[in-house]
Amino acid sequence: MFRDDLIFILDVDGILSPNFFYNKKGKYLKEFGNCDWDALRELMQFIKIIFITADRKGYNIVKKRIVDEMKWELFIVPHKPKERWQWMREKYKDKKIIFMGDGIYDYYSLDRSHYSITVPEALDHVKECINYVTKRSAGRKAVAEACMHLMKVFNFDWESQYET
């Protein structure tokens, strides 16, 4: 059953793409892990999923993967912690926000979310306000683990559709 009262918001940088690559012209490549996409597809049967980034310079790289290839929504959000949370609350005022982030400024939104997830590499002040810290690292199936965790916590029975 789809829960339209929930939304899963993922901060792309550091969660889905842990590494950025530069040449003398600037940022030209971001690394994305595998398996995350399959788990996100399973979870999207139950809740809305969107992606955010504050990285304007790397936006076209992320857009290529998330919007053009995967057909999901991606938004550029404010960099500052309180402004980012305000953007989320205004855009999704009728939803309970589940947020996955790891950045130095993500703590503010993570602390105020209905449910919050981060990765082991997050700074201590970020991990202090989290409901769940993945065992896997960013870009190394952490998002897949988070999706499976959410399906269990919110009782989403995704496996029944595959039973014979």
N, C-alpha and C positions, 0 to 999 in steps of 0.2 A: 504494500500500500504506500503510495506516494505521500510524503509529509510536506505539505506546502507551507507549514509554519517554520520550517528549518531551511537554512542556507549554509553551504560549506564554501568558505572563502579561503583561497590559498594564495599566499604571497609567493610569486614565482621565484624570485631571486633568493637563493640560499636553500629553498625547499625542493623545487623541481630542477633548478639549474645552479648547482653549487659552484661551478667554475666559469670564469669569464676569461677569454683569451684576447690579447691585444697585439697589434703590430704598430709600426710607426705612425699609422693613420688613425689609430684608436681601436676601440672595441670592435671586433669583427666576428666573434664566435662565442656561443654559450653551450655548455654541455648539458644534455638532458639524460636522465637515467631511463632504464627500461622497466617494464612491468607496471609502472605507475599508471599508465594509460588504461591498461586492462582493468585494473581495480577501480579506477575512476568511472569507467563505463558501467561497471556493476553497481556502484554506489548511486550513479545518476538516475537509476530506476526508482530511487527512494527519496532523494532530495536534490534540490537545485545546487549546481556547482558553478562557481565563477572564479576567475583568476584576476589578481591585481599585481601591479608593479609600480614602483616610483622611478624606475630607470628609463628616462626618456631617450637616452642615447642608445640603449640596447632594445628599445621597444620593437623595432622592425624585425629583429631576430626572433624575439619571443612571439610576436604576432604571426610570423610565418609558421611556427610550430603549433601554437595554441588555437589561433583563429583560422588560418588558412587550411592547415592540415587536419586538425582535430575538431574544428567547428564549434569551439567553446567561446564564451564571452571573456574578454580581457579588458580591464580598465586601467588607465593611468590614474594613480591616486596621489594625494599629497605625501610628502616625505616626512613631515613633522608628525609626531605621535598623536597629539590631540586632534589635529586636523584630519588625519587618516581615519580615526575612530568616528569622528563627526561625519565624514563622507559615508562610511559604512552604515551608520545609524540612519542618516537621512535617506539614503538610497534603499535601504531594506528595513524601514521602520516597523513593518508588520511581521518581521521574521526573527526567529531566535538564531543568532549568528554562531556558527561553529567556525573557528578561525585557526589556521595553521600558518605559523610564521616562525622566524628564528632570528630576525635582525635586532640590532641594538635598540631600535625604536619600536619594535613590534610589541614589547611588553605592555604598553598602554592598552592596545586593542585586545591582546590576549587576556589580560586581567579582567576586562569588562565583557568578554564574550560569554555566551551561554555555555560553551564548551571550548576548550583550547588545547592545541597540540603543538609540540615543537620537536626538534631533533636533538640528539645528544651533544652536538657541537655548539648549541646555543649557549650564550653567556649565562652565568649563574642568576643574574637578576631577571632574566627572561624565564628561566626554568622554575623560578620560585612561584610563579603565578599560573602554572599550567595544570591542566587536568591529566594530561598524558604526554610522556616523553617517549618517542619511538626508540626501539632498540637499534634500528637501522639508521644509517647516515643519510643525509641529504643527497639526492641523486643516486642513491644505492637502495632503492625500494622503500624508502621511508614513507612516501605518500601511499604506496600500496599497503604497507602495514597500517597506516592511519585509517585508510578506507576500511580495511578488514576489522579494525578495532571499532570504528563507528558503527559498522553493520551489527556487531555484537552488542555494543552498549545501547543502541537504539532499537534492538530487536528486529533488524531487517533480515528477512528470511530469503536471502539471495540464492542459496544452494538448492532450494526445493524445485526451482525451474529446471535443474539439470538432472534430477532424479528420474530414473526410468521405471 
